[in-house]
C-alpha cells in the first residue's frame, strides 16, 4: 500500500501546502495512516520518534473539516503546552491559504482571554492540553456535538500522567462513539486498546517502520546559557566554529527575524526562513544558502520541513526543541551522506530537564562544552 500512496487523496489545498514545504513523499506512518483515516477508521498508530506522526494525523483531520460549517469539528490533544503549540504551528502552515479557524487552548494561558476569544470566533479545529480543553467544555464555551475527529498526540505520555489521561477520556466520552479517534504514539502500552475501548470500540492498530537517524557522524553538544544571552552565544559560536553553512533553530515564529537581524548586524551573512514568508522569499533564502552567499539560516521546525541542503555542518538550537521528535528532525539536517556534523543546543536552567529526555529517547551522547576566548572547549 505504501508504494502506491502519494498525497493525492487529500484536498488540493493540503497538497499545495505540502509541496510549498517541499514534502512530496509520505513517510511509512503517513502512507499507512492517512488512507485509513480518510476512510473514517479509528486508529492506534505506533511509530518511532522522527517519522512524521504530526502530519499523519493532522492531514486527514484537516481534510474532514467542512469550511462552510462554523462549528468545532476537530479536536487535537497534546500532553504539554509546547507540543500543543508545535501542532498549532504545523496546522497554521498547512491552512495558510485556507479559511479554517484554528484555536489553541493551553493550560498556562489566561482562561479569561480564551473565553473572550471564543465569544468572538468559534474554532473549527481546537488544539490544546486536555485539562484546559475540558475546562472550556465544562463551561460550555466549546461544544463537541459536531466534532468528527479527536486526535491524541503522544498517547503513551498522556497515559502516564493521570490527570491528563482522565481529562482525555472525559473529552472522548463527551464527543461520543460516532467520533473518529486517532491515537499516535512512539510506544503502545499493552492494554491500550482495552483502555480506550469504552470510547472507541472499533480501533485498528498500525505499526510503521523507520525512524531514528543514524547519528554516528554527528556530535551532540550542549552549552549552558542564561536565556538573555542566547543570541549572543549563538553568534559567538558561528565565529568560533567558522560556520559557513549552518542552521539556527528557534521555537517561536517571532524570534526568527529578531535573531536573523542581530546576526546580520554583527556581519554574519544570515537570512530568515519562516512559514510566515511568501514562497518567493523562502525560495530566495534557500537559493542563497545553497550557493553559499548566506552562511546561516534562522528557522523554525515548520519552515525547515522540506529543507534539503547538502553539506550543512552545524545545527545550533537557540531554544531546546519541544520534543525528541523535533530534535531528531533538526539534527537530521546535518551529517548527511557520511559527512561530519555538529548539533549544539543552548540550554538555560529552566529547560535542563530536557537533556535527559533527549538522551533517553534518542540514545545519544550529549557532551557539555563552553566558549572561552573564541573557542569551543570541553567542560
N, C-alpha and C positions, 0 to 999 in steps of 0.2 A: 504493500500500500504506500509506503513512504517513498518508493521510487517514482510513482506517478503523480503524487500530490505536489502541486505548487500552491501558490496562494490564490489560485484563480477562482476558488469557490466563495471568496469573500467579496463584499460590496466594493465597487470600484474606488470609493474614497479611501478605503483602507489599503488597497493595493497601491494606489498613488502615494499614500503617506509612507508605506514601506519602501517603495523604490526611491523616494526622496531621501530616505535614511540609508539607502544602499543595501537594504535587506532583500535578497532575491530568492534565496532557497530556505525552506523551513529546516530547522534542526529536527532531530529524531522525535523529540517530545511534541514539537509543533505539528509534525506530519501525522503523528498518531492521534493527537488530542483534538486538533481543530475540526477535522471532518466529523468525528463522533459528536463533538459538542454542538456543531452546527445543526446536527440532526436531532438535538434535544436530549441526548443521553446524559444522565448524571454520571460523573466520573470521579475516581480517586486516581490521581496520576502521580507516579513516583519518578523523579528524575534527579540526577546528581546536580550539585551546585554548578552553575555556569552553563546551563544548557538552554536558556531562553524560556524559562517557565512563565515569566510575566506575560510575554506575547501569546503564549499558548492558551492562557485563559482570557486575556483581555480582548484579543481579536474576535473570537466567537461571541463573547459577551456584547461587545460593541455592535457586532453585526445584527444582534437581536433587537436593538433599540429602534422603536418607531419614532422618527423625528417629529412627526406632527402631534404625537401624544406628549403632553407636557407633564406627565406624571413620572414618579420614580419607577424605573424598570429593571435596573441592575444594581446590586449591592456587592462591593468588594471589601472583604475584611482582612486586615493585616495585623500581625502581633505587636508591632511597635509603631510609634509615630513616624520615625524615619522611613520605615519601609512603606507605610501608607503614603507618605509624601513622594517617595520614589515612584510608586504606582501612579500617583496623580500626574507626575511629570510625563510619564510614558503615555498615559491616556490623553493628556493635552496635546502631545506631539502628534498623536495619531488622528486627532479630531480638529487639527488646526484650521482646516478649510471647511469644517462641517458644523452646523449649528446644534451641537449636542451639549447640553448643560451638565457640567461636572461639579459636584460639591465635595469638598474634603472636610471630614469631621474627626479631628483627632483630640485625644484626651487632654493634652496640655493646653489647648487653646481656650479662649474665653467663650463659655457656652452662650452667654447673652448675645454676643456678637453673631454667633452661629444662628441663634433663633431669629435675630433681626434679619439676617441674610435670607433665611428661609421664608420669611414673610414676603420678601420682595421677589424671590426667584426659587422655584422648586427645581431640584436637580433631576435629571433623567438617569444619571449614574452617580451613586454615592459611594465614596471611598473613605474608609476610616478604621479606627480601632474599635473593637467590639463594645467595650464599656460605654464609650461616648455615643455610638450609634444607638445602642439600646436605650440609653437615657433619653435621646431625642424621640425615639419611637414611643417610649412610655409617656412622654409629654405630648404625644400626638402631633408632633411637629413634622415627623416623617411618617408617611403612610406606606404600608407594604402591600396593599391589596392588588396593585398592578405589577408587582415585581415578578419578572420571569426567570432571572438568573441570580443566584447567590454564589460568589466565588470566595474561597478561603485560601489565602496565601500562607505558605509555611505552616500547614496544618499541624505538623508534628510539634512545632514550637508552641503553637496555640494550645495544644493539649496539655503541655507540661505546666502551663500557667492557669491554674484552676479558675480564677475569676474570668479570664479572657475566654476560656472554653465554655464556661457556663453561659456567658453573655452570647457567645456564638450560637450555642444550641437554642437559647431563647429566641434569638432573631430568626433562626432557621424554622422553629416551630411556628412563629407568627407569620412567616412567609407562606407556610402551607405546603402540603405534599405535592401540589401540582408544579411547584417550582423546580427548576433545574439546578442541581448543585455541582459545583466544580471545586474539588479539593486538590490542591497541589502541594507537594511535599518532597523533601530530599530523602526522607525515610518514611515507611508506613508502619506505624505501631501495629502489633499483630491482631489486636481485636478491633481495629479501626472501623471496619465495615459494620460490626455489631454496634459500636458506639453511635454511629450516625444512622443506624437502621430505622430508628423511630421517625426521623425527619426525612431521610432519603432512602426509601425502601429498595429502590432498584438502581444499584450503583455498580458500574463496571470498573474493574481495576486495570490500570495501564502501567507498563514499565517502559522506560526508554533507555537507550544506550548512550554512551558518550558522556563527556563531562570534563572532569578535572584536566587541566592543561599539563603538558609535560614541561616542568619548570627547571630541568637540570641546568639550562644555560642562564637562568635568571637568578640574580642575587636579590634578596629581600631585606631591606634595611629600614630602621625607623630612627627618627630623631625626636627627642623630647623638646617641645617648644611651648612658650606662652601663646595663647591664641592671638594676642595682638601683634606678635612678631612673625606670624606665619608667612606673610607675603615677602617680608624682608629676608627671612631664612631661605625661602624658595629661590629668591633672586640670587642670593649669595651662592646657593648650590649650583645654579646654572653656570656661574663663573668658575666655581671650584672644580666642577666636573667637565668644564669646557664643552657644554652640551650644544650640539648643533642640530640635533633632531630629537626633541623631547616633547612630551605632553604633560601639562599640569592639569590635574583634575580637581574640580571644586564641587561641592554638593548643591549649592544654591545658584539658581539662574542669575540672580542679581550680583553674585560675586564674580561672574565671568568677565564683564567689561572692566570692573574696578581693578582686578588682578592684571588683565592684559595692559591696561593703561599705565599702571605703576611699573610694570616690566619695561614697556616701551620708553617711558620717561627716563629710565635708567640706561637706555641704549641697547636693550636686548630686542632682537628682531622678533616681535611677538604679534600674533593675531588671535582673535577670539573665535570660537566655534560654538554656536549655541542654537538650540531648537527654535529660538525666537527669530533668528535671522532669515532673510529671504534666501531662496535656493541659490541665487547668483552669488550672494555674499559668502555662503558656505562653500560653494564651488571655488570661488576665488581664494579663500583661505587655504583650502586643501591643495589647490594647484601650486600656490606659493610655497607651501610646506614641502610638497613633493619635489619641487625644483630646487629647494634649499635656500630660497630667498627669505623664508621665515624659519627661524630656528626653534621657536616654541609655540605650540598651540595651547590655548587655555580652553578647557571644555568641560561640559557636564557629561554624565553617563549616557544620556539620551542622544546628545549630539555625536557622541563617539560610536554609536551603534554600528553604522556601516563603514566605520573608518578602517581602511585597509591600506596602510602605508608601510612600505618596506623600510628596513634599517632604522626604526625608532630605537634609540639606545637607552633612553631614560623615561621612566614614568615617575612624576612627583605627585603625591597625593596631598594636596594642600589641606584637604579635610579627609579624615579617615572614612572609608566608604560605609554606607549604612548596613551592608550585609556582606558575607563572604562571597556571595554570587557576584556582587558588584566589584569586589576586589579582584576576582578572577577575570571578569570582563575587562577591567582596566589593565591588569598585568599582561593579559593576552595580546596587548598591542606591541609588546617588545619581546626580544628573544626568539624571533621567528626564523625559520629555515636554518636552525643550528647556530644562529648568531648569538652573541652575548647580549644580555640586557640587565638593567638595574631598576628596581622599584623602590622608591624611598617614600615612606609615609611619615608625615609630620603629626605628632601626637601630643595633644595637650592633656592635662591631668584628668579632666572630666571624661575623656574618651579612652583612657588607658585600658579599661577592661576589654576593649575590643581586640587588643593584641592577642589575648588568649583564644578568643573566638576564631580569629583568622588561622592561628596555629592549629587549633583542634580540627576545624572543618577542612582546611586546605592542605594539612600535613606539610607545612612549610617551616623552614627555619627563619625566624625573624631576628636579625642581629642589630644591636644598638650601635649607632655612630654619632659623632658630634663634629661640628665645624670649628676649626681653630686656624687662625691666620690664613684663611682662604683655602684650607684643605680639609677633606673629609677624613676623620680619624676614627680608629677603633676605640670603643669605650673600654 
